[in-house]
């Protein structure tokens, strides 16, 4: 596996109190999504659709990724009534008209009479989505993200690992410390600025991932992230951050501290054997993330059916492999 000695990389308005949804435990939400995925890999598509439908009625905020999966599954199964229902929910959750139009897997839904009515109501449905966002915080975090990208570019363009590391520790680290302080204030007052609060699940996680991958020397002494971490775990329970974001943020830190040879969640670093795999799957289960094997089985379903099950892509485009499996086989 390719190693990186320098881990700073370019990774890729209503003021709403987060206290109002404190009673919702999104670890239960994510566990139900995993149950849906287990049904999918067994080919029990109708059962998965019904379970998605039940789940979506239980929680106020729904992750767009799950609505997209449920919609595509309904279209594949020719359950057009459910597909229409999930499409409307998806628009209310931020599914854009451009994204919907580009999705060829929804072709059968577009042929149904009700589709035209949904599209005519798009603006009103989309306004429901916009009304729940904190646009002031969205703009603030977007500016933080742009500053972070610009600052990270400084490490990227330096020649030589020593120069990159020196820049990371001397120039990027003070900037990042200020960023995390500002992010902490936002979390304390409004909640974590992710999909639920600002309609974006990238900016905050990139800022945190950059901080966690400054250098082995810096991150081994860093206490700022340790202070922020309990707030992120609480945000996970509140549905403010997804398991995917949290796993990536955490894995960048583990990778930076171990020359990219270790991983906690299987996003970065190698999985050497089944013993480590067991630990990784426990870590994933603790934050509501599917097991490695289930993820790989879902990729098989994608390949067999043509559906897009919206698995995290980028660092792990294909199946996640285990170098030396006890049974002698790789996934």
C-alpha positions as CSV (number, residue, x, y, z in Angstrom):
1,X,0.0,0.0,0.0
2,X,1.2,3.4,-0.8
3,X,2.5,5.3,2.2
4,X,2.5,9.0,2.8
5,X,4.9,10.6,5.3
6,X,3.0,13.8,5.0
7,X,-0.7,13.4,5.5
8,X,-2.1,16.9,4.9
9,X,-3.8,16.5,1.6
10,X,-6.4,18.4,-0.4
11,X,-9.4,16.4,0.6
12,X,-11.3,16.8,-1.8
13,X,-31.2,31.3,7.6
14,X,-32.8,29.9,10.6
15,X,-30.9,29.7,13.8
16,X,-32.1,26.3,15.0
17,X,-31.2,24.9,18.4
18,X,-30.1,21.3,18.4
19,X,-31.7,20.7,21.7
20,X,-35.1,20.2,20.0
21,X,-34.0,16.7,18.7
22,X,-32.0,15.6,21.7
23,X,-34.4,12.6,22.3
24,X,-33.6,11.0,18.9
25,X,-30.9,8.4,19.0
26,X,-29.4,8.1,15.5
27,X,-27.4,5.1,16.5
28,X,-30.7,3.3,16.4
29,X,-31.4,4.9,13.0
30,X,-28.1,3.6,11.6
31,X,-28.6,0.2,13.0
32,X,-31.9,0.0,11.2
33,X,-30.3,1.1,7.9
34,X,-27.8,-1.8,8.4
35,X,-30.8,-4.2,8.8
36,X,-32.1,-2.9,5.5
37,X,-28.8,-3.5,3.8
38,X,-28.7,-7.0,5.2
39,X,-32.0,-7.7,3.6
40,X,-30.8,-6.2,0.3
41,X,-27.8,-8.6,0.1
42,X,-30.2,-11.5,0.7
43,X,-32.3,-10.3,-2.2
44,X,-35.3,-9.5,0.0
45,X,-35.9,-6.1,-1.6
46,X,-39.6,-5.7,-0.7
47,X,-38.8,-6.4,3.0
48,X,-36.0,-3.8,2.8
49,X,-38.3,-1.2,1.2
50,X,-40.9,-1.8,4.0
51,X,-38.3,-1.5,6.7
52,X,-37.0,1.8,5.1
53,X,-40.5,3.1,5.0
54,X,-41.0,2.3,8.7
55,X,-37.7,3.8,9.6
56,X,-38.4,7.1,7.8
57,X,-41.6,7.5,9.8
58,X,-39.7,7.3,13.1
59,X,-37.2,10.1,12.7
60,X,-37.5,13.8,12.0
61,X,-34.3,14.1,10.0
62,X,-33.4,11.6,7.3
63,X,-30.0,11.3,5.6
64,X,-30.3,11.8,1.9
65,X,-28.1,8.9,1.1
66,X,-30.6,6.5,2.7
67,X,-33.5,8.1,0.8
68,X,-31.7,7.7,-2.5
69,X,-31.0,4.0,-1.8
70,X,-34.6,3.4,-0.9
71,X,-35.8,5.2,-4.0
72,X,-33.5,3.2,-6.3
73,X,-34.5,0.0,-4.7
74,X,-38.2,0.8,-5.1
75,X,-37.6,1.6,-8.8
76,X,-35.7,-1.7,-9.3
77,X,-38.5,-3.6,-7.6
78,X,-41.2,-1.8,-9.5
79,X,-42.7,-0.6,-6.3
80,X,-43.7,2.7,-7.8
81,X,-45.9,3.9,-4.9
82,X,-42.9,3.6,-2.5
83,X,-40.6,5.1,-5.0
84,X,-42.7,8.2,-5.4
85,X,-43.0,8.6,-1.6
86,X,-39.3,8.3,-1.1
87,X,-38.6,10.7,-4.0
88,X,-40.7,13.4,-2.3
89,X,-38.9,12.8,1.0
90,X,-35.6,13.0,-0.8
91,X,-36.4,16.4,-2.3
92,X,-37.4,17.6,1.2
93,X,-33.9,16.3,2.3
94,X,-32.0,18.2,-0.4
95,X,-32.1,15.9,-3.4
96,X,-31.6,18.3,-6.3
97,X,-33.5,18.2,-9.6
98,X,-30.2,18.0,-11.5
99,X,-29.2,14.9,-9.6
100,X,-32.6,13.3,-10.0
101,X,-32.6,13.9,-13.7
102,X,-29.2,12.4,-14.2
103,X,-30.1,9.2,-12.3
104,X,-30.9,6.6,-15.0
105,X,-32.0,4.1,-12.4
106,X,-35.1,6.2,-11.8
107,X,-36.2,5.9,-15.4
108,X,-39.2,3.6,-14.6
109,X,-40.4,6.1,-12.0
110,X,-40.2,8.9,-14.5
111,X,-42.6,7.0,-16.7
112,X,-45.3,7.0,-14.0
113,X,-48.2,9.5,-14.1
114,X,-47.5,10.8,-10.6
115,X,-44.0,11.8,-11.5
116,X,-45.1,14.9,-13.3
117,X,-47.0,16.0,-10.2
118,X,-44.0,15.5,-8.0
119,X,-41.8,17.5,-10.4
120,X,-44.3,20.4,-10.5
121,X,-44.2,20.5,-6.7
122,X,-40.3,20.4,-6.7
123,X,-39.9,24.1,-5.7
124,X,-42.2,23.9,-2.7
125,X,-40.7,20.6,-1.6
126,X,-37.2,22.0,-2.0
127,X,-38.1,25.1,0.0
128,X,-39.0,22.8,3.0
129,X,-35.4,21.6,2.8
130,X,-34.0,25.2,2.6
131,X,-36.1,26.3,5.5
132,X,-34.4,24.0,8.0
133,X,-30.9,25.0,7.1
134,X,-28.9,27.5,9.1
135,X,-27.6,29.6,6.2
136,X,-25.5,31.9,8.3
137,X,-23.5,28.9,9.8
138,X,-23.4,27.4,6.3
139,X,-21.6,30.4,4.9
140,X,-19.3,30.6,8.0
141,X,-18.2,27.0,7.6
142,X,-17.9,27.3,3.8
143,X,-15.4,30.2,4.4
144,X,-13.5,28.1,6.9
145,X,-13.4,25.3,4.4
146,X,-12.0,27.5,1.6
147,X,-9.3,28.9,4.0
148,X,-8.4,25.4,5.0
149,X,-8.0,24.2,1.4
150,X,-5.9,27.3,0.6
151,X,-3.7,26.7,3.6
152,X,-3.3,22.9,2.8
153,X,-2.2,23.8,-0.7
154,X,0.9,25.3,0.8
155,X,2.0,21.8,2.0
156,X,1.0,20.2,-1.3
157,X,3.2,22.4,-3.4
158,X,6.4,22.1,-1.2
159,X,9.1,19.9,-2.6
160,X,10.5,17.2,-0.3
161,X,9.0,15.5,2.7
162,X,10.9,17.5,5.3
163,X,9.7,20.8,3.7
164,X,6.2,19.6,3.7
165,X,6.3,18.4,7.3
166,X,8.0,21.7,8.4
167,X,5.2,23.7,6.7
168,X,2.5,21.5,8.2
169,X,3.8,21.9,11.7
170,X,4.8,25.6,11.6
171,X,2.3,27.1,9.3
172,X,-0.7,24.8,9.0
173,X,-1.0,23.7,12.6
174,X,-1.6,27.2,14.1
175,X,-4.3,27.9,11.4
176,X,-5.9,24.5,12.1
177,X,-6.0,25.1,15.9
178,X,-7.9,28.3,15.3
179,X,-10.2,26.4,12.9
180,X,-11.0,23.8,15.5
181,X,-11.6,26.4,18.2
182,X,-14.2,28.1,15.9
183,X,-15.7,24.8,15.0
184,X,-16.0,24.0,18.7
185,X,-18.0,27.2,19.3
186,X,-20.3,26.3,16.5
187,X,-20.9,22.8,17.8
188,X,-21.6,24.2,21.3
189,X,-24.2,26.7,20.2
190,X,-25.8,25.1,17.1
191,X,-24.6,21.5,16.8
192,X,-22.1,20.0,14.4
193,X,-22.3,21.7,11.0
194,X,-23.1,18.8,8.7
195,X,-25.9,17.6,6.5
196,X,-28.5,18.2,9.1
197,X,-27.5,21.8,10.1
198,X,-26.1,23.2,6.9
199,X,-26.9,20.7,4.1
200,X,-23.2,19.8,3.6
201,X,-21.4,16.8,4.9
202,X,-18.0,17.6,3.4
203,X,-16.6,20.9,4.8
204,X,-16.5,20.2,8.5
205,X,-15.1,16.7,8.0
206,X,-12.4,17.9,5.8
207,X,-11.3,20.6,8.3
208,X,-11.1,17.9,11.0
209,X,-9.4,15.4,8.8
210,X,-6.8,18.0,7.8
211,X,-6.1,18.7,11.5
212,X,-5.8,15.0,12.3
213,X,-3.3,14.4,9.6
214,X,-0.8,17.3,10.2
215,X,2.2,15.0,11.1
216,X,3.0,12.1,13.4
217,X,5.0,14.4,15.7
218,X,2.2,17.0,15.9
219,X,-0.8,14.7,16.2
220,X,0.9,12.5,18.9
221,X,0.9,15.6,21.1
222,X,-2.4,17.1,20.0
223,X,-5.1,17.5,22.7
224,X,-7.4,19.8,20.7
225,X,-9.1,16.9,18.9
226,X,-9.3,14.9,22.1
227,X,-11.3,17.7,23.6
228,X,-13.6,17.9,20.6
229,X,-14.1,14.2,20.1
230,X,-16.8,13.7,22.8
231,X,-18.8,16.4,21.1
232,X,-18.6,14.6,17.8
233,X,-19.8,11.3,19.4
234,X,-22.7,13.2,20.8
235,X,-23.3,14.8,17.4
236,X,-23.4,11.2,15.9
237,X,-26.2,10.3,18.3
238,X,-28.1,13.5,17.4
239,X,-27.9,12.8,13.7
240,X,-25.7,15.8,13.0
241,X,-22.8,13.8,11.7
242,X,-22.9,10.5,9.8
243,X,-20.8,7.4,10.7
244,X,-19.0,7.8,7.3
245,X,-17.7,11.3,8.2
246,X,-16.7,10.3,11.8
247,X,-14.9,7.2,10.6
248,X,-12.9,9.2,8.0
249,X,-12.0,11.9,10.5
250,X,-10.8,9.2,13.0
251,X,-8.9,7.1,10.5
252,X,-6.9,10.1,9.3
253,X,-5.6,10.5,12.8
254,X,-4.7,6.8,13.1
255,X,-3.1,6.8,9.7
256,X,-1.0,9.9,10.6
257,X,0.2,8.4,13.8
258,X,1.2,5.0,12.2
259,X,2.7,5.9,8.8
260,X,-0.6,4.9,7.1
261,X,-0.2,1.3,8.2
262,X,-3.0,1.1,10.7
263,X,-6.7,1.8,10.5
264,X,-9.6,1.9,13.0
265,X,-12.5,1.7,10.5
266,X,-11.1,0.4,7.3
267,X,-11.2,3.8,5.4
268,X,-7.4,4.3,5.4
269,X,-4.5,1.9,6.0
270,X,-4.3,-1.8,5.5
271,X,-6.2,-4.6,7.2
272,X,-3.6,-7.3,7.7
273,X,-5.7,-10.3,8.9
274,X,-9.0,-11.5,10.4
275,X,-8.0,-10.6,13.9
276,X,-7.6,-6.9,13.0
277,X,-10.7,-7.2,10.9
278,X,-12.7,-8.3,14.0
279,X,-11.6,-5.2,15.9
280,X,-12.3,-2.9,13.0
281,X,-15.9,-4.3,12.6
282,X,-16.5,-3.8,16.3
283,X,-15.3,-0.2,15.9
284,X,-17.6,0.3,12.9
285,X,-20.6,-1.3,14.8
286,X,-20.0,1.2,17.7
287,X,-20.7,4.1,15.5
288,X,-23.4,2.6,13.4
289,X,-21.3,1.6,10.4
290,X,-21.8,-1.7,8.5
291,X,-19.2,-4.4,8.7
292,X,-16.5,-4.7,6.0
293,X,-18.0,-8.0,4.7
294,X,-21.5,-6.4,4.4
295,X,-20.0,-3.5,2.5
296,X,-18.3,-5.8,0.1
297,X,-21.5,-7.8,-0.4
298,X,-23.3,-4.6,-1.2
299,X,-20.8,-3.9,-3.9
300,X,-21.6,-7.3,-5.4
301,X,-25.3,-6.3,-5.4
302,X,-24.4,-3.0,-7.2
303,X,-22.4,-5.0,-9.9
304,X,-25.2,-7.5,-10.3
305,X,-28.2,-5.1,-10.5
306,X,-26.8,-1.8,-11.7
307,X,-28.2,-0.1,-8.6
308,X,-26.2,2.6,-6.8
309,X,-26.3,1.8,-3.1
310,X,-24.3,5.0,-2.4
311,X,-21.4,3.5,-0.6
312,X,-18.5,5.8,0.4
313,X,-16.3,6.2,-2.6
314,X,-12.9,8.0,-3.0
315,X,-10.5,6.3,-0.6
316,X,-12.2,2.9,-1.1
317,X,-13.7,2.7,-4.6
318,X,-13.8,-1.1,-4.6
319,X,-14.0,-3.9,-2.1
320,X,-12.0,-3.5,1.1
321,X,-9.5,-6.4,1.2
322,X,-7.9,-8.3,4.1
323,X,-4.4,-9.1,3.3
324,X,-4.1,-12.5,4.9
325,X,-7.5,-14.0,5.7
326,X,-7.6,-17.1,7.9
327,X,-9.8,-18.9,5.5
328,X,-7.3,-18.2,2.7
329,X,-9.6,-15.9,0.7
330,X,-9.7,-12.2,0.2
331,X,-12.9,-10.3,-0.1
